[in-house]
Amino acid sequence: MSINGLEKTKTFSFDRSHSAKVLFKRPDKFREIEDLSKHNRTLINTGSNLSYSPLGFYKNSISVKLKKFNRIIDFNLKKKEITVESGITLSQLLNFTLLYDLWIPQIPGYPFITIGGAIASDAHGKSCALHGTIKNSIKEMTIFHIKNGWLSLSEKENKEIYNLTIGGIGLTGTIVNVTLKLEEFKNKNFITYKTKVNSVNECISEITKKSKEKDSFVYSWNMAENLKSLGKGFVFQNKINNGNVENFKFIPEEKKNKFLPFLPIWNKLTLKTANWIFYYLNNSSNHFREDDFTSVIFPFYGKEAYFKFFGKKGFYESQLLISENTIEDFFDEFKFIYKKFNPTISLFSVKNMRGTQEFLRFEDNKICVTFDFINNKKNILFMSELDKICVKLKIIPSIIKDSRLSKKIVEQCYPEYSRFRDLINNYDKKRIYKSEISQRLEI
Ligand SMILES: Cc1cc2nc3c(=O)[nH]c(=O)nc-3n(C[C@H](O)[C@H](O)[C@H](O)COP(=O)(O)OP(=O)(O)OC[C@H]3O[C@@H](n4cnc5c(N)ncnc54)[C@H](O)[C@@H]3O)c2cc1C
């Protein structure tokens, strides 16, 4: 349905836990972004709406969808810089820069995420132990705010708003274009090595050791179907294949929604079967293999069925940043609540992260642990207990990934929650930019 150039569409968060009938505006001219003030409503920006949490929509806001702002504006090979519009997807960006052996190394795991969405969530990629988050690749940005107008942002200009915008979940206005600092990336194929681990402790020490090696991306896949096998699995290490100079294969272009839910296939039994098959296949194959760029950098591309098999009710993800000093205590407490609730966990993975925690950004020099859960009552209770552990052990839970988090938990886990809220309220006095999450977190 289209009213005054606005389309009303039922929209879901990626984890399907939240939905709303949302008014979308898809501007393709600067004037159309400026004219949004005519509607006299609150706004929120949207890229590809691939966030697990409802960050890009709210029932009372117009979602400003930037997908038509996807042009390359400037490219300077000598300076290794590119200026792009924020609706460009990662695949569109990389299909261009990789022709010149350049990229940004902080690439979140799905090719159709937009640069604007990645910046507003301060996304990280496979190599986050080495390269941190996308913040490290930004040189400058131009944003438009309905009340504050056009602003150029960088470390030198409007520094405070610049900092608030990176990981600012779309609340400082619309990022219209951005200049990125590119890095050299010659050989675009990888060799993936795997090491079998039998416990959580073994996994963490292996990851810590391997993450120190040059040019390698390290992460794990672990079992979590019962306490006995918790942590059993493999540590994978992607290393750039210097021997292989095969031409780069283009990353496929975006097709229609590949995530439409299927029948709910996942349950304790099917997950146990799928996990053991995966385990035995890995256990019986070579300890290394050659991998291409797309399968390493975009691990979920082509594996969308994993998400579809949660069915219409979807799933929840908990992604946590835990310090090395408290990781053992965390898993002790985790096992204790596991015994009580026997949750159904579909994914358990560990990697290292590098960065400095500020505002609501999910970055720190910590261990990043991820769990996916089927959406059911028992798991939601289990996750509430996890929240308490986070508060107790000063763990940072991801707002981008966990769509359930309450204001109370975020306030207690993020030391800079109040500072972020106050600065946003000071900058946007009428609080024009509002999402489902900003409302829940009372920002
Ligand atoms: C399969 C899959 C794998 C993923 N892997 C990773 C990963 O490895 N690492 C990681 O960090 N994340 C990962 N993510 C999460 C993803 O990077 C973020 O949720 C990202 O924000 C999604 O981008 P999007 O274009 O869909 O933005 P949306 O979901 O549409 O929006 C996300 C946020 O960005 C804001 N925003 C969007 N565009 C603009 C703009 N132009 N100006 C201002 N604000 C804007 C929105 O208001 C919202 O707050 C993954 C997501 C999926 C679905």
The ligand as an ORCA input file, in Angstrom:
! r2SCAN-3c Opt
* xyz 0 1
  C      23.588    -13.638      8.277
  C      24.118    -12.461      9.046
  C      25.443    -12.455      9.456
  C      25.936    -11.363     10.185
  N      27.241    -11.378     10.559
  C      27.742    -10.358     11.272
  C      29.102    -10.337     11.655
  O      29.876    -11.234     11.310
  N      29.537     -9.278     12.400
  C      28.705     -8.242     12.755
  O      29.156     -7.300     13.405
  N      27.419     -8.254     12.409
  C      26.920     -9.278     11.681
  N      25.604     -9.260     11.312
  C      24.769     -8.135     11.748
  C      24.817     -6.995     10.739
  O      26.127     -6.635     10.429
  C      24.176     -5.729     11.315
  O      22.950     -6.002     11.901
  C      24.017     -4.637     10.251
  O      23.606     -3.459     10.895
  C      22.959     -4.984      9.207
  O      23.042     -4.047      8.152
  P      21.763     -3.607      7.360
  O      22.199     -2.911      6.120
  O      20.822     -4.726      7.195
  O      21.163     -2.514      8.362
  P      19.737     -2.460      9.092
  O      19.522     -3.757      9.795
  O      18.706     -2.027      8.129
  O      20.019     -1.314     10.148
  C      20.891     -1.548     11.221
  C      21.124     -0.263     11.987
  O      21.807      0.657     11.150
  C      21.064      1.882     11.029
  N      21.291      2.323      9.656
  C      21.178      1.616      8.507
  N      21.510      2.395      7.462
  C      21.813      3.621      7.960
  C      22.197      4.871      7.382
  N      22.380      5.013      6.067
  N      22.389      5.903      8.202
  C      22.255      5.804      9.546
  N      21.892      4.653     10.137
  C      21.679      3.575      9.361
  C      19.636      1.514     11.331
  O      18.906      2.605     11.840
  C      19.823      0.451     12.392
  O      19.999      1.042     13.645
  C      25.077    -10.298     10.547
  C      23.742    -10.304     10.135
  C      23.280    -11.376      9.388
  C      21.839    -11.386      8.948
*
